[in-house]
Amino acid sequence: MKVCILQGSPREKSNTNALLVPFTQRLEERGHLCQTISLREKDLRPCTACRACQKDWTVFGCVQQDDMQEIFDAARSCDLLILASPIYAWYCTPPMKAVLDRLVYGMNKYYGEAKGPSLWAGKSMALVTTCGYAPEKGADLWEAGMRRYCKHSRLKYLGMLVERHLGYDVPFMDGEKSDRAAKFADRLCDEVEK
C-alpha cells in the first residue's frame, strides 16, 4: 500500500510531527511505503475559484505555478491519504486549508459547464491531529468538516487520531500516545487492505 501523509504543522519539531513518528513507523513495519510532504516547506497559494481546472477532466489543471501539482500527483497516486495537522482556532492550519481548497476543485470536476468525475473517488482518507483542548472541543469541528469533504469528494473517511497537549510546560509524547498512534495505523491498514 502506498501512503501519502500531508503534514500541515508550521513548526519543524511539532507535536504533530512527533505523533507521526510511531504512526509512520508502524505503517512501514507492515510493509507499506510512506511519503510525507511537509506543507510548511512548499509554495502554496490559495485557490482563486477561477475554475480553469474544470476544463480538462484528466489533469489537475490549475493555472497557478506553485507546488500543488506535486501534492495533487502524490494524493492521486496513493492508496491512503493522511492529513496531519495541529488544530489552530478549531480547524487545520492555513497551509492545509489551502491544499484542501485546491484539491476539492482540482480533484472534483463538478464545477464546470458540465459536471465531471471525482478523480479520487473511492480513495481512503484519515486524519492525524493534535490540539490543546479536549478532543471533543478542539478537533471536532475539523473532523465534521472533513467528513463532509470526504462525502462530497466520494472519499472513504476512515477516522481521526487526536492527541491533546496539556500545556507548554509538559512533554507532549508518552508511551500511551505512541501506542495509540501505532494502533490507529494498524486499524487503517486493516481497513484499506480488506
C-alpha positions as CSV (number, residue, x, y, z in Angstrom):
1,M,0.0,0.0,0.0
2,K,1.2,3.5,-0.8
3,V,0.5,6.1,1.9
4,C,0.8,9.9,1.4
5,I,1.0,12.0,4.5
6,L,0.4,15.7,4.2
7,Q,1.9,17.3,7.3
8,G,0.5,20.7,7.9
9,S,2.3,21.9,11.0
10,P,4.2,25.2,10.6
11,R,6.8,24.0,13.1
12,E,9.7,21.6,12.3
13,K,9.7,20.0,15.8
14,S,6.0,19.9,16.3
15,N,3.7,17.7,18.3
16,T,2.0,16.6,15.1
17,N,5.4,15.5,13.7
18,A,6.2,13.7,17.0
19,L,2.9,11.8,16.8
20,L,3.6,10.8,13.2
21,V,6.8,9.0,14.2
22,P,5.2,5.9,15.8
23,F,2.3,6.1,13.3
24,T,4.6,6.1,10.2
25,Q,6.9,3.5,11.8
26,R,4.0,1.1,12.2
27,L,2.9,1.6,8.6
28,E,6.4,0.8,7.4
29,E,6.7,-2.2,9.7
30,R,3.7,-3.6,8.0
31,G,5.4,-3.2,4.6
32,H,3.8,0.0,3.4
33,L,5.5,2.8,1.5
34,C,5.1,6.2,3.2
35,Q,5.7,9.6,1.6
36,T,5.5,12.6,4.0
37,I,5.1,16.0,2.4
38,S,5.8,18.9,4.8
39,L,3.5,21.7,3.7
40,R,5.4,24.3,5.5
41,E,8.3,23.9,3.0
42,K,6.0,24.3,0.0
43,D,4.9,27.3,-2.1
44,L,1.1,27.0,-1.7
45,R,-1.2,29.7,-2.9
46,P,-4.9,30.0,-2.1
47,C,-7.5,28.9,-4.5
48,T,-9.0,31.8,-6.5
49,A,-12.1,29.8,-7.7
50,C,-11.2,30.7,-11.3
51,R,-12.4,27.1,-12.4
52,A,-9.7,26.8,-15.0
53,C,-9.1,23.3,-13.6
54,Q,-12.5,22.2,-14.7
55,K,-11.7,22.4,-18.4
56,D,-9.8,19.1,-18.6
57,W,-11.2,16.2,-16.5
58,T,-8.0,14.1,-16.7
59,V,-5.5,16.5,-15.0
60,F,-5.2,18.8,-12.0
61,G,-5.4,21.8,-14.4
62,C,-4.6,24.6,-12.0
63,V,-3.1,27.7,-13.7
64,Q,-1.2,28.7,-10.6
65,Q,2.5,27.8,-10.8
66,D,3.4,26.6,-7.3
67,D,3.9,23.3,-5.5
68,M,0.4,22.0,-5.7
69,Q,1.0,19.8,-8.8
70,E,3.4,17.7,-6.7
71,I,0.8,17.3,-3.9
72,F,-2.0,16.5,-6.4
73,D,0.1,13.8,-8.0
74,A,1.0,12.3,-4.7
75,A,-2.6,12.4,-3.4
76,R,-3.9,10.9,-6.6
77,S,-1.4,8.0,-6.8
78,C,-1.6,6.9,-3.1
79,D,-3.9,4.3,-1.7
80,L,-4.3,6.0,1.7
81,L,-4.2,9.8,2.2
82,I,-3.4,11.1,5.7
83,L,-4.0,14.7,6.6
84,A,-1.9,15.6,9.7
85,S,-2.4,19.0,11.2
86,P,-2.4,20.7,14.6
87,I,-5.6,22.4,15.4
88,Y,-5.4,26.2,15.4
89,A,-8.6,28.1,16.2
90,W,-10.7,24.9,15.9
91,Y,-9.5,24.0,12.4
92,C,-6.5,22.9,10.5
93,T,-3.6,25.2,9.7
94,P,-3.6,27.6,6.8
95,P,-1.3,25.5,4.5
96,M,-3.5,22.5,5.0
97,K,-6.6,24.6,4.3
98,A,-5.1,25.9,1.1
99,V,-4.3,22.4,0.0
100,L,-7.8,21.2,0.8
101,D,-9.4,24.1,-1.2
102,R,-7.1,23.5,-4.2
103,L,-7.8,19.7,-4.1
104,V,-11.5,20.0,-3.9
105,Y,-11.5,21.8,-7.2
106,G,-8.7,20.0,-8.9
107,M,-9.8,16.5,-8.0
108,N,-13.6,17.1,-8.3
109,K,-14.6,18.2,-11.8
110,Y,-18.1,19.2,-10.6
111,Y,-17.8,22.9,-11.1
112,G,-17.5,23.5,-14.9
113,E,-20.1,23.9,-17.6
114,A,-20.8,20.1,-17.4
115,K,-20.5,18.0,-14.3
116,G,-17.4,15.8,-14.4
117,P,-16.0,13.0,-12.3
118,S,-14.2,12.9,-9.0
119,L,-10.6,11.9,-9.9
120,W,-10.0,10.4,-6.4
121,A,-13.4,8.7,-5.8
122,G,-13.0,5.6,-3.6
123,K,-9.6,6.7,-2.1
124,S,-9.3,6.3,1.7
125,M,-8.5,9.3,3.9
126,A,-7.8,9.6,7.6
127,L,-6.8,12.4,10.0
128,V,-3.9,12.7,12.5
129,T,-4.2,15.7,14.7
130,T,-3.0,17.4,17.9
131,C,-4.8,20.1,19.9
132,G,-4.6,21.9,23.3
133,Y,-8.3,21.4,24.2
134,A,-10.2,18.2,24.9
135,P,-10.6,16.5,21.5
136,E,-14.4,16.8,21.6
137,K,-14.0,20.6,22.0
138,G,-10.8,21.0,20.0
139,A,-10.7,18.8,16.9
140,D,-14.4,18.0,16.5
141,L,-15.1,20.8,14.0
142,W,-12.3,19.8,11.7
143,E,-13.4,16.2,11.8
144,A,-17.0,17.3,11.0
145,G,-15.8,19.4,8.1
146,M,-13.6,16.6,6.7
147,R,-16.5,14.1,6.9
148,R,-18.5,16.3,4.7
149,Y,-15.5,17.0,2.5
150,C,-15.0,13.2,2.0
151,K,-18.7,12.6,1.3
152,H,-18.7,15.4,-1.3
153,S,-15.4,14.1,-2.9
154,R,-16.6,10.4,-2.8
155,L,-13.7,9.5,-0.5
156,K,-13.8,6.8,2.2
157,Y,-13.3,8.5,5.6
158,L,-11.6,6.1,8.0
159,G,-11.4,8.2,11.1
160,M,-9.2,10.5,13.2
161,L,-6.4,10.1,15.7
162,V,-6.3,13.1,18.0
163,E,-4.0,13.6,20.9
164,R,-4.1,16.5,23.4
165,H,-1.2,18.5,24.7
166,L,-1.8,19.6,28.3
167,G,0.5,22.6,28.2
168,Y,3.8,24.1,27.1
169,D,5.5,23.1,30.3
170,V,4.5,19.4,29.9
171,P,6.1,16.9,27.5
172,F,3.8,16.0,24.7
173,M,4.7,12.4,23.7
174,D,4.5,9.5,26.0
175,G,4.1,5.7,25.7
176,E,0.4,5.8,25.6
177,K,0.3,8.2,22.8
178,S,2.8,6.1,20.9
179,D,0.7,3.0,21.4
180,R,-2.5,4.7,20.2
181,A,-0.7,6.0,17.1
182,A,0.5,2.5,16.3
183,K,-2.9,1.0,16.9
184,F,-4.5,3.6,14.7
185,A,-2.0,2.8,11.9
186,D,-2.9,-0.9,12.3
187,R,-6.6,-0.2,12.1
188,L,-6.2,1.9,8.9
189,C,-4.1,-0.8,7.3
190,D,-6.7,-3.4,8.1
191,E,-9.5,-1.2,6.7
192,V,-7.6,-0.4,3.4
193,E,-6.3,-4.0,3.0
194,K,-9.9,-5.5,3.1
